[in-house]
Amino acid sequence: MAATLVIGQGAAYADYPGNQCDDAAQDDIVTVSGETWICAYDGDIDDYIWKPEFEELGPPNYWIFSYGWATSSTGSYEHGTRSRMEFLPDGVHTGGDDFSYHNGSRWRTTHISENLLYYWDGSTWVQCGGTGQVSGSSSFTFAPTWGWGGACGENRYYATTAWSWQWTGSAWNGSSAWSGFLWAPCRGCLAAADKPPAPTGRPSAEPPKPPIGPPGRLKLRPPTGTAPESLRM
C-alpha cells in the first residue's frame, strides 16, 4: 500500500502506515510519527483503508478532525479525493488522500496531491499556506500528513481544500474536496476562548492548476505562504 513520494520543495511530513489493511486487519491500530491510524472499512471507496484514529478530547489532549470526499470521472477512469483537517496536540494538520480506479477496479498510476490551508477571519476565508504538489505512484495514495503548528494563529477556525490528480496515460484527471472546518484552540492558554459564530461558505480563491508535464517530466509546484512543519519524531 505504501507509495514512493516526491515533493516539490523540501517541506517534511509524517509517514502513513505501510502495513497491510484488509478485512483480516480490521480494527488494527498503528502509530507512525506520532499519528495514530486504524484499519477500517470505508463506505466512500468500498474498501478497507488506514484512517486517522481520533478522539475529541479536552486540553491538553486535543484530537479533533473534519474531512470531505469528492470524485471525478473521465471515460473509464475514476478518481477520488479525501480532504483531511486535523487538530492534534502539536497543532493544525492537513492531508489530501487520492484514490484511482479504471473500469471500476483499483488502478495503479501516478498521483499528484496538494493542500491549501485557510483560516476564518470573522467574515471570509483567508488562504495562509499551501503544501505545494506531492507525487506518488499507487492505486490508493495516502498523502503525507502536513503539520502546520500554530500556522496563522490560534483560537481560529481552520479548513483545507485538497486537490489531487491521476495520470490516465494521456492527461491528468483531478478532483477536489473541502474538508469542512474545525476550531483550533490556544494550546498554552489557561482558559479556552469562546468560539465565535461558525464560518459560512467556502473560499473563492482560484484553484491550483493541474500538474505540468507527464510522469517522468513533472514540474511540481513548491509550497506557498506559511510552510508546513516537520512531523517526524
N, C-alpha and C positions, 0 to 999 in steps of 0.2 A: 504493500500500500504506500510505502514511503516513496517520495519523488525527489529527483535532483532539482535543486532550486538555484536560480541565478538572479542576482539583484542588480538594479540599475545603478546603484551607488552604495557605498559601504555602510548602510544602516544595518544594525543587527536585530535579531529576533529570536523567539523561543521555538523549539522543535515541537512538532506534533508527534503522536506515538507512531512507531513503526511496527508495533505488534499487530498480529492478525486480529481482525474484528469480524466475527460471523455469528451464526446462531449458537455455536458451541461456546463462544466467548462472551455471550450476552451478560451484562451487568459486571464484567471485569472492570476494575478501576486501576489506572496507572497514573503516575505523576512524572511529568517531564518539564525540566527547567522551571519548577515551581508552580506549574499549571496542572490541575487535576482533570483527567478525562475518563469517561465511562463508555463502554461499548454498548450501544443501544440501537434498536430498530428505529428508522426514520421514515415517517409516512410520506414526506415530500419526495424522497428519492426511491422509496420502496426497497430499502436495503439496510443492512447493518453498517453503521459507521461510528467512529470515535466522536463523541460530543463533549464539549467542556462541561464539567460537573460543577454545579453552582448551588449555593445555599444563600438565601437572603438573610444575612445576619447583621446585627448592630455593630457599632465601633467597639474594639478596633479590628474586628474580623469582617470587614465589608466583603461581599462576594455577590454581585448583582449583575444581571445581564439582560440584553434585549437583542432579538435577531429578526431578520426578514428573509424572504425567499422569492426568487423570480426566475423565469425561464424564457428562452428564445429558441426558435426553430428556423431552419432553412433547409428545405428539401428533406432528406432522410437524417439530417444532423440535428440533435437537440442539445442544448447547453443550459445548465442551471447555475445560479449564483446564490450563495448564502452569505449574508452580511452579519457580522458579529460585533456587538458593542458590549464591553465588559468593564466593570469596576471591581478591582481586586485590592488587597491591602497596599500594593505599591502604586496604585493609581489607575488611570484610564488605559484600556487595551482595545484594539480593534483587530478584526480578521475578515478576510474575504475568500471563502472556500468555493471552488468551482467543480462541476461535475459534467462529464461528457458521455454522450450516447450516440450510436449510429445504428439505424434500423431497430431502435428500441433496446439495444444491448449496450453494456459498458464498452467504451471505446477509448483505447489509449492514444493520446495525441499530445501536442504541445499546448500548454495553457499559459495565459498571462493574467495576473490579477493586480488590483490597485485599490487602496482605501483612501478616501478623502475624509478628514476629520472636521467636525463642525461643533461650535458651541452656540447657545442661545443667549443673545444679549438683552433679552426682555421684549424685543419686538421683531427680531429677524434672526435667521441662521447666518453665522459668520464662519467662513472657512479659515481654519488656522493651521492646517497642515495637510500633507499628502505623502503617502509612503513611497511614491514612485512605483514603477512596474516591477513585478517579480515573475520570472519564467519558471515553469515546471513541466515535467513530462510524466503523465499518468492518466488513468481513466477518471479517477477522483483525486483532485489535488487539494489537500487540506492546507490552506495557505499559512504562512507564518503568522503568529500572533505578535502584533506590534505593541510595544509598551511606550506610552506617552508620558507617564508620570503625572505631574500636575498640569501638563500640557499648557492650556491657555487660562489657567486659574481654577480654583476650587469653588465649592458652593455654586455650581453651574450645571445646567443641563448640557449633555453631550449626545452626539449621534454621528453615525458614519454612513456614507454611501460606498458600497463595494461594487466595483466594475471588474468583470473578468471576460475573457475571450477564449475560444477554442480554435485551433487551426483545422480547417476541413480538408486541407490538401491544396486549396487554391485561394482561400480567403479566410479572414477572421470573422467568426460568428460570436457575438457577445451578448451579455445581459447585465443588468444592474439591479441591486436590491438596497432598499432603505432599511436601516436597522431598527428604526424606532428610537426613542430617546431614553436616556436614564439620567438620574441625578447623581452628580459626583460631589459628595460632601467633603468638608475640610477634614483631613486625616489627623491634623495636630491640634484641633480646637477642643477646648474643654466641654463646650456645649454645641450641639448641632444647630445649624441655622435653619430657620423655617423655609420650606420650599416656596418659591414664588409660583404664580399660576403656570400651569403646564404649557409648553410650546404648542404652536399650531402650524400646520403646513409643512412644506419641505423646502430645501434650498432651491433657488432658481439659478444657481451658478452653471456655467457652461460645462457639460460633462467632458471627461477626458476623451481624447481622440484614440481610435484603435491603434494597436501596435503598428510600427513601421517596419516593413520587410517581412519575409518569410522566416521560418525557423532556420537557424544557422547564420542568418544575416540580420538578426534583430537589432534594432536601436531602442534600448529600454529607457523610458523616461525616468530621470532621477527624482529623489524626494523634493518636496517644496515646503516652504514655510517652516513651522516647527518640526524638528526632526524627531523620529521615534527613538526611544532609548532602548538599550540592550536589556533583554530579559534573561540572558544567560547567567547562571549562578555558579 
